[in-house]
Amino acid sequence: MDTSDQLASVGTFQVLKLPLGFIRVLEWLFAIFAFATCGGFSGQLRVSVDCMEKALSNLSIGIDFAYPFRLHQVSFEAPVCEGIRRERVFLIGDYSSSAEFFVTIAVFAFLYSLMATIVYIFFQNKYRENNRGPLIDFVVTVVFSFMWLVSSSAWAKALSEVKMATDPDEVQLLISACKVQTNKCGSLHGPRWSGLNTSVVFGFLNFVLWAGNIWFVFKETGWHKGTTRLAGGASEKQSNTFNQEHYNQGSFDQSGSYNTQGNLGQPSEYSQVGGPTSYSNQM
């Protein structure tokens, strides 16, 4: 039997049907989508510069940029419309910190989700030993939830600024020839943002998954089990106290009804005896 088959036979794959394991698998998949859509992005925009002297014009200037969006290092050549001289123009902005932070959190979340899933399946006993595994899992889940929120928010803000910095209309303002009224500049097409928009969506979806999984991980810790045990003990004690009071009250009621019947029964005997005696005396 192969090693993988032995692990599959020993492993507890039933945990993947539980919310704890199932959400971990979703976190693993969504982390892949998050860093793939952001880290693998490359875009292009095109502008045109139509000089008064048509021979100097450039009607298709391509500007390429990609992750990690250090736009201040992206440059292109544009005609000056004065002789054959050209100028090198650089874009504005550096958004690498937010993009790299987002991708880093996604990669580490992917690695941890994969490791946690393997532990759930093949090392369940070690995971629950001394309650150390659930506590570490709980703390890491809380930290990743917060980091997903921070990184996704930062990346969403940075993306809006990247879109503005790479807008063809804004790029034309950086070209000297476009500032001269006799020259005409235009935009041919802008970048496609569907991939980066998807990365932001996956970022916030990862936050929702990790934040929602906090409760299921907390249920595995000794804190939750201790609280449940204390609540169950208090409920059982209250139930026993109620049953004891109910028993005492029942005994009292039974005794009282007996005495009442006894007291009511004696006068009836006296009335029965007294009745015939009185009648015989009259006779």
Backbone torsions as a table, in degrees:
resi	resn	phi	psi	omega
1	MET	NA	134.0	179.4
2	ASP	-67.7	162.2	179.8
3	THR	-64.1	-39.0	179.0
4	SER	-64.0	-37.4	178.7
5	ASP	-68.2	-37.7	177.9
6	GLN	-64.5	-43.2	178.1
7	LEU	-63.9	-39.3	-179.9
8	ALA	-65.2	-36.2	179.9
9	SER	-72.8	-33.1	-179.5
10	VAL	-82.7	-34.7	-174.9
11	GLY	-66.2	154.3	-179.5
12	THR	-103.2	88.6	-178.5
13	PHE	-77.3	-6.5	177.7
14	GLN	-64.0	-22.7	-178.4
15	VAL	-65.7	-22.2	179.3
16	LEU	-71.9	-16.0	176.2
17	LYS	-84.6	-13.0	178.5
18	LEU	-87.3	156.5	-179.4
19	PRO	-57.6	-36.3	-178.5
20	LEU	-60.5	-50.2	-179.1
21	GLY	-75.3	-38.4	-177.6
22	PHE	-65.2	-41.8	179.8
23	ILE	-68.3	-34.1	177.1
24	ARG	-61.7	-39.6	178.0
25	VAL	-65.3	-41.0	177.2
26	LEU	-63.7	-39.7	177.6
27	GLU	-61.6	-39.5	179.0
28	TRP	-62.3	-45.9	-179.3
29	LEU	-68.5	-45.0	-177.0
30	PHE	-68.0	-30.6	176.2
31	ALA	-65.3	-39.0	176.9
32	ILE	-60.4	-46.7	-179.4
33	PHE	-63.1	-36.3	-177.2
34	ALA	-65.6	-52.6	-176.4
35	PHE	-78.5	-21.7	177.9
36	ALA	-73.0	-42.6	-178.2
37	THR	-71.3	-28.1	179.5
38	CYS	-90.0	-52.1	-175.9
39	GLY	-69.1	-22.5	-179.1
40	GLY	-97.9	13.8	-175.3
41	PHE	-80.9	141.9	168.6
42	SER	-146.6	134.1	-176.5
43	GLY	-130.1	166.9	179.6
44	GLN	-147.7	143.8	171.1
45	LEU	-130.8	156.1	-178.7
46	ARG	-132.0	135.6	176.5
47	VAL	-128.7	164.0	179.6
48	SER	-128.4	144.2	176.5
49	VAL	-124.0	112.1	-178.7
50	ASP	-105.9	102.3	-177.5
51	CYS	-78.6	163.8	177.3
52	MET	-62.7	-38.6	172.4
53	GLU	-90.2	108.8	-171.7
54	LYS	-58.0	-28.7	-178.1
55	ALA	-66.8	-22.8	-178.7
56	LEU	-91.5	-5.3	-174.3
57	SER	-73.8	156.7	172.0
58	ASN	-135.1	105.7	-172.7
59	LEU	-90.8	4.5	178.0
60	SER	-152.3	92.0	178.0
61	ILE	-105.0	113.2	180.0
62	GLY	-91.2	134.8	-179.7
63	ILE	-125.8	113.3	-178.0
64	ASP	-103.6	140.4	174.8
65	PHE	-147.0	161.0	-175.8
66	ALA	-158.4	177.6	173.7
67	TYR	-59.1	137.7	12.2
68	PRO	-95.9	23.6	171.7
69	PHE	65.8	45.9	168.5
70	ARG	-86.5	78.9	-172.1
71	LEU	-66.9	-26.0	-179.7
72	HIS	-68.5	-11.0	176.2
73	GLN	-99.0	-3.0	179.6
74	VAL	-90.0	126.8	-177.1
75	SER	-135.4	162.8	177.3
76	PHE	-153.6	160.9	178.9
77	GLU	-100.6	137.5	179.8
78	ALA	-135.1	145.6	178.9
79	PRO	-71.0	146.6	177.5
80	VAL	-90.7	-13.4	-178.0
81	CYS	66.6	24.7	175.2
82	GLU	-133.6	96.5	-176.1
83	GLY	72.7	-150.3	-179.4
84	ILE	-99.4	9.4	-176.6
85	ARG	-72.8	142.4	176.9
86	ARG	-124.7	159.1	177.8
87	GLU	-122.6	150.0	176.0
88	ARG	-99.1	123.9	-175.8
89	VAL	-112.2	136.0	178.3
90	PHE	-109.9	142.6	173.7
91	LEU	-72.8	171.2	-175.1
92	ILE	-116.1	134.5	172.1
93	GLY	115.8	148.8	174.9
94	ASP	-135.0	108.3	-176.8
95	TYR	-116.0	25.3	-177.0
96	SER	-69.8	-32.1	-176.3
97	SER	-63.5	-46.5	-179.7
98	SER	-68.3	-41.0	-179.3
99	ALA	-66.9	-44.5	-179.5
100	GLU	-69.1	-35.4	176.5
101	PHE	-62.7	-43.8	179.0
102	PHE	-63.0	-45.8	-179.3
103	VAL	-67.0	-37.5	179.0
104	THR	-63.0	-45.3	177.8
105	ILE	-61.8	-39.9	179.9
106	ALA	-64.6	-41.0	-179.9
107	VAL	-66.7	-45.6	179.7
108	PHE	-66.6	-35.6	176.5
109	ALA	-65.4	-39.5	176.4
110	PHE	-60.9	-46.2	-178.9
111	LEU	-65.8	-42.8	-178.9
112	TYR	-68.6	-40.8	178.8
113	SER	-61.6	-40.5	178.0
114	LEU	-64.5	-45.0	179.8
115	MET	-64.7	-42.8	-179.4
116	ALA	-64.2	-39.0	178.5
117	THR	-63.6	-41.0	177.8
118	ILE	-63.9	-41.2	178.9
119	VAL	-64.7	-42.8	178.8
120	TYR	-58.1	-38.9	-173.3
121	ILE	-81.3	-48.5	-169.0
122	PHE	-104.8	-17.0	-175.7
123	PHE	-129.9	45.3	-177.2
124	GLN	-63.4	-39.1	-180.0
125	ASN	-66.2	-43.4	177.4
126	LYS	-65.0	-34.1	-179.1
127	TYR	-64.1	-39.0	-176.8
128	ARG	-91.2	-3.2	-176.8
129	GLU	-68.9	127.2	178.1
130	ASN	58.7	14.7	177.0
131	ASN	63.0	12.7	-177.3
132	ARG	-75.1	-41.6	-178.7
133	GLY	-61.3	-51.4	178.8
134	PRO	-60.6	-35.8	179.8
135	LEU	-67.1	-43.8	177.4
136	ILE	-63.6	-42.2	179.6
137	ASP	-61.6	-39.9	-179.5
138	PHE	-65.8	-46.3	-179.3
139	VAL	-63.4	-44.3	-179.5
140	VAL	-64.2	-39.2	179.4
141	THR	-63.6	-41.2	178.1
142	VAL	-64.2	-43.4	-179.1
143	VAL	-63.5	-45.1	-179.5
144	PHE	-66.5	-34.2	176.7
145	SER	-60.0	-46.3	179.6
146	PHE	-65.9	-41.9	-178.6
147	MET	-66.7	-35.9	176.4
148	TRP	-63.6	-41.3	179.6
149	LEU	-63.8	-45.4	-177.8
150	VAL	-66.9	-48.8	-176.4
151	SER	-66.2	-38.7	179.7
152	SER	-67.7	-39.6	178.0
153	SER	-65.9	-43.7	179.5
154	ALA	-64.5	-41.2	-179.4
155	TRP	-69.5	-36.2	177.5
156	ALA	-62.6	-41.0	177.8
157	LYS	-67.4	-43.2	179.3
158	ALA	-63.9	-36.8	179.9
159	LEU	-63.7	-40.1	178.2
160	SER	-62.6	-35.0	178.5
161	GLU	-74.6	-34.0	175.5
162	VAL	-63.6	-43.0	178.1
163	LYS	-59.8	-40.1	-179.6
164	MET	-69.9	-39.6	-177.2
165	ALA	-71.1	-24.9	-179.1
166	THR	-105.5	13.4	175.1
167	ASP	-68.1	126.4	-177.8
168	PRO	-54.2	-34.9	179.3
169	ASP	-66.9	-34.4	177.6
170	GLU	-74.3	-36.5	179.9
171	VAL	-65.4	-35.2	179.3
172	GLN	-60.6	-29.5	-179.4
173	LEU	-69.9	-16.3	179.1
174	LEU	-85.1	-13.3	-176.7
175	ILE	-90.1	127.6	-176.7
176	SER	-63.2	-39.5	-177.4
177	ALA	-64.6	-28.1	-178.4
178	CYS	-75.1	-11.7	179.1
179	LYS	-86.0	-9.3	177.6
180	VAL	-92.9	129.2	-173.4
181	GLN	-67.4	-24.9	-179.3
182	THR	-74.2	-16.1	177.8
183	ASN	-98.8	150.8	-179.4
184	LYS	-119.2	128.9	178.5
185	CYS	-120.3	147.8	-179.8
186	GLY	-149.3	168.0	178.4
187	SER	-109.8	130.8	179.6
188	LEU	-87.9	-48.5	173.7
189	HIS	-163.3	154.9	179.6
190	GLY	-105.4	176.3	-180.0
191	PRO	-68.7	158.0	174.4
192	ARG	-97.6	124.6	-171.1
193	TRP	-104.1	7.3	-175.6
194	SER	-60.5	-39.2	-179.2
195	GLY	-64.9	-45.0	-179.1
196	LEU	-71.9	-35.4	175.0
197	ASN	-61.7	-38.2	177.6
198	THR	-65.2	-36.3	179.7
199	SER	-63.3	-38.7	177.2
200	VAL	-64.8	-41.8	178.4
201	VAL	-61.2	-44.7	178.8
202	PHE	-66.0	-31.2	177.1
203	GLY	-62.3	-47.3	179.8
204	PHE	-72.9	-30.7	174.1
205	LEU	-65.1	-37.7	175.5
206	ASN	-63.4	-38.8	176.3
207	PHE	-61.0	-43.8	179.2
208	VAL	-62.5	-42.3	179.8
209	LEU	-63.9	-48.2	-177.8
210	TRP	-67.7	-40.1	178.3
211	ALA	-66.2	-38.9	178.0
212	GLY	-68.8	-28.9	-178.7
213	ASN	-78.3	-10.2	179.3
214	ILE	-58.8	-41.8	-177.5
215	TRP	-65.7	-42.1	-178.1
216	PHE	-69.9	-33.2	175.6
217	VAL	-72.6	-38.2	179.4
218	PHE	-62.3	-33.1	179.1
219	LYS	-65.3	-20.8	178.9
220	GLU	-85.5	-12.6	-176.3
221	THR	-82.7	164.0	176.7
222	GLY	-69.9	-22.9	178.8
223	TRP	-62.3	-48.0	-179.5
224	HIS	-67.9	-41.5	-179.6
225	LYS	-66.0	-37.7	177.1
226	GLY	-65.8	-40.0	178.1
227	THR	-65.3	-40.6	178.1
228	THR	-65.1	-39.4	179.5
229	ARG	-65.7	-41.5	178.8
230	LEU	-66.0	-40.7	179.1
231	ALA	-65.5	-38.7	178.0
232	GLY	-67.2	-38.4	178.5
233	GLY	-66.2	-41.4	178.7
234	ALA	-65.5	-38.6	179.2
235	SER	-66.8	-40.2	179.3
236	GLU	-66.8	-40.3	178.2
237	LYS	-63.6	-42.0	178.8
238	GLN	-64.2	-38.4	179.1
239	SER	-66.3	-41.1	178.4
240	ASN	-65.2	-40.0	178.5
241	THR	-63.2	-41.9	179.3
242	PHE	-64.4	-41.9	179.7
243	ASN	-65.2	-38.7	178.9
244	GLN	-65.2	-43.4	178.6
245	GLU	-64.3	-38.5	179.4
246	HIS	-65.3	-37.3	179.1
247	TYR	-67.3	-43.8	179.3
248	ASN	-63.1	-40.6	179.8
249	GLN	-65.3	-38.3	178.8
250	GLY	-65.7	-39.1	178.7
251	SER	-65.7	-40.8	179.0
252	PHE	-63.2	-42.3	-179.1
253	ASP	-65.6	-37.3	-178.9
254	GLN	-68.2	-40.8	178.7
255	SER	-65.8	-41.6	-179.3
256	GLY	-64.9	-38.8	-179.4
257	SER	-68.6	-31.7	178.8
258	TYR	-68.2	-44.0	179.6
259	ASN	-65.2	-37.0	-179.3
260	THR	-66.3	-42.1	178.9
261	GLN	-65.2	-37.0	179.1
262	GLY	-65.2	-42.7	-179.3
263	ASN	-67.4	-35.1	-179.9
264	LEU	-75.4	-25.8	-176.1
265	GLY	-75.8	-32.3	-176.4
266	GLN	-64.4	-46.1	178.3
267	PRO	-60.8	-30.3	-179.1
268	SER	-68.4	-35.6	177.2
269	GLU	-67.5	-41.4	179.4
270	TYR	-62.9	-38.0	-179.0
271	SER	-68.8	-34.3	179.6
272	GLN	-70.4	-39.4	-179.4
273	VAL	-72.0	-42.0	-177.1
274	GLY	-66.0	-29.1	-175.5
275	GLY	-66.6	-55.5	-178.8
276	PRO	-65.0	-35.8	-179.7
277	THR	-62.5	-45.0	179.5
278	SER	-63.3	-35.3	-178.3
279	TYR	-72.2	-39.3	179.1
280	SER	-68.1	-35.3	177.4
281	ASN	-64.9	-36.5	178.6
282	GLN	-67.1	-37.1	178.7
283	MET	-66.4	NA	NA
